[in-house]
Amino acid sequence: MTVGDIGAGSGYHTVRLSYLVAPAGSVVAQDVTRDYLIELARRTKLLKLTNVQFALGEPHDPRLPASSLDAAILVHMYHEIAQPYAFLYNLAPALKQGARVGIVDLELPTSKHGTPIELLRCELTAVGYREVATYKLEGDGGYLAVFSPPEVAGRKSPRDIVACRDPAGTR
């Protein structure tokens, strides 16, 4: 199994996923900040984690190989994506058939480092993702939303994607 830690940052989840999927699985730590990936590469080398790969993306494109991921996680970072429709559109080809995308965020406006669940649902649905399940997390008003990706061959073209209205007016 190959899991993508999208927006890996310092690698908190990358390291933990590496141990979880070992010995046969791998983790792709993806981020748009080169310095984060360089530091994470040093850290994984020190920890002797040989099943972690790195991918430098762009704000509109995670730049991952086609059919390379069985699952992707985006933990407390979805609200940071400046171009969510393009990003999600370009993430879809990297997901294998049957893959799942798990998004953890807070039920807060994007301006307060969260994503309202209705906005998340609207944006992912607009690109062709289908909601599989949503779980409320205890404690901080967070949630885990799980989606299946669109079929790459039948997905909407970017010009057909209708933007959602953010209830807080921040996106």
C-alpha positions in Angstrom: 0.0 0.0 0.0 1.2 3.5 -0.8 -0.2 6.4 1.2 0.3 10.0 0.2 0.7 12.5 3.0 -0.5 15.6 1.2 0.8 18.8 2.7 3.3 16.8 4.8 5.0 19.8 6.3 7.4 18.7 9.1 6.3 15.1 8.6 4.4 14.4 11.8 2.1 12.0 10.0 4.6 10.8 7.4 6.8 9.2 10.1 3.9 7.5 11.8 2.5 6.3 8.5 5.9 4.9 7.6 5.8 2.6 10.6 2.2 1.7 10.0 2.6 0.6 6.4 6.0 -1.1 6.8 7.5 -3.4 5.7 5.8 -3.7 2.4 4.1 -0.3 2.1 5.4 3.1 1.4 4.6 6.8 2.0 4.8 9.7 -0.3 5.4 12.9 1.6 4.1 15.7 -0.7 4.4 19.4 0.0 4.7 22.7 -1.9 7.6 23.9 0.3 11.0 22.5 -0.7 12.6 23.3 2.7 10.0 21.2 4.5 10.8 18.2 2.2 14.6 18.7 2.6 14.3 18.7 6.4 11.9 15.7 6.3 14.3 13.8 4.1 17.0 14.4 6.7 14.8 13.2 9.5 13.6 10.1 7.7 17.3 9.2 7.0 18.2 9.6 10.7 15.3 7.4 11.6 16.3 4.9 8.9 12.9 5.0 7.3 13.5 3.6 3.8 9.9 3.5 2.7 9.4 7.3 2.4 9.5 9.1 -0.9 9.2 12.8 -1.5 7.2 14.9 -4.0 7.4 18.7 -4.5 4.1 20.0 -5.7 2.7 23.3 -6.7 -0.3 25.2 -5.2 -2.5 24.0 -8.0 -1.0 20.5 -8.6 0.5 18.0 -6.2 2.6 16.7 -9.1 2.3 13.0 -8.2 2.7 10.1 -10.7 -0.5 8.6 -12.2 -2.0 5.7 -10.2 0.7 5.9 -7.5 -1.5 6.2 -4.4 -3.8 3.7 -2.7 -4.8 6.4 -0.2 -4.2 10.1 0.5 -4.5 12.0 3.7 -4.7 15.8 4.1 -4.5 16.6 7.8 -5.2 20.2 9.0 -4.1 21.6 5.7 -7.0 21.6 3.2 -7.9 25.2 4.2 -4.3 26.2 3.1 -4.9 25.2 -0.5 -5.1 28.4 -2.5 -6.6 26.7 -5.6 -8.7 23.8 -4.3 -10.5 22.9 -7.5 -7.3 22.7 -9.6 -5.5 20.9 -6.8 -8.2 18.3 -6.4 -8.5 17.9 -10.2 -4.8 17.3 -10.5 -4.7 14.9 -7.5 -7.3 12.6 -9.0 -5.0 10.9 -11.6 -2.5 9.9 -8.8 -5.2 7.9 -7.0 -5.6 4.2 -8.0 -9.0 2.7 -8.6 -10.6 2.1 -5.2 -8.4 4.7 -3.5 -9.7 6.9 -0.7 -8.9 10.4 0.3 -9.2 11.3 4.0 -9.4 14.9 5.1 -9.1 16.0 8.7 -9.9 19.6 9.4 -11.8 21.8 11.9 -15.3 23.0 11.5 -14.2 26.7 11.3 -14.0 29.3 8.5 -10.9 29.0 6.3 -9.7 32.3 7.6 -9.5 30.7 11.1 -7.5 27.6 9.8 -10.5 25.3 9.3 -12.9 24.3 6.5 -16.6 24.2 7.1 -17.7 20.7 6.3 -20.4 21.9 3.8 -17.8 23.9 1.9 -15.5 20.8 1.8 -18.3 18.6 0.5 -19.3 21.2 -2.1 -15.7 21.6 -3.4 -14.9 17.9 -3.6 -18.3 17.1 -5.2 -17.8 19.9 -7.7 -14.6 18.2 -8.9 -16.3 14.7 -9.0 -15.3 13.2 -5.7 -17.9 11.2 -3.8 -18.3 11.3 -0.1 -17.9 7.9 1.6 -18.1 8.7 5.3 -17.7 11.6 7.7 -16.8 11.2 11.3 -16.9 13.9 14.0 -13.7 13.9 16.1 -13.9 14.4 19.8 -12.6 17.4 21.5 -11.8 20.3 19.1 -14.7 20.4 16.7 -12.8 18.5 14.0 -13.9 15.9 11.5 -12.5 13.2 9.2 -14.2 13.2 5.8 -13.5 10.3 3.5 -14.0 10.6 -0.3 -13.5 8.4 -3.3 -11.9 10.1 -6.3 -13.6 10.7 -9.7 -12.9 8.3 -12.5 -10.1 10.1 -14.4 -11.6 9.3 -17.8 -15.0 10.6 -17.0 -14.2 13.5 -14.8 -15.3 17.1 -15.5 -13.0 19.4 -17.4 -11.7 22.3 -15.3 -13.9 24.8 -17.2 -17.0 22.8 -16.1 -16.3 23.0 -12.4 -18.6 25.4 -10.7 -17.0 27.1 -7.6 -18.8 26.8 -4.3 -19.6 29.8 -2.1 -17.8 29.8 1.2 -20.4 30.6 3.9 -17.7 32.7 5.7 -16.8 34.5 2.4 -13.1 33.7 2.8 -12.5 31.7 -0.3 
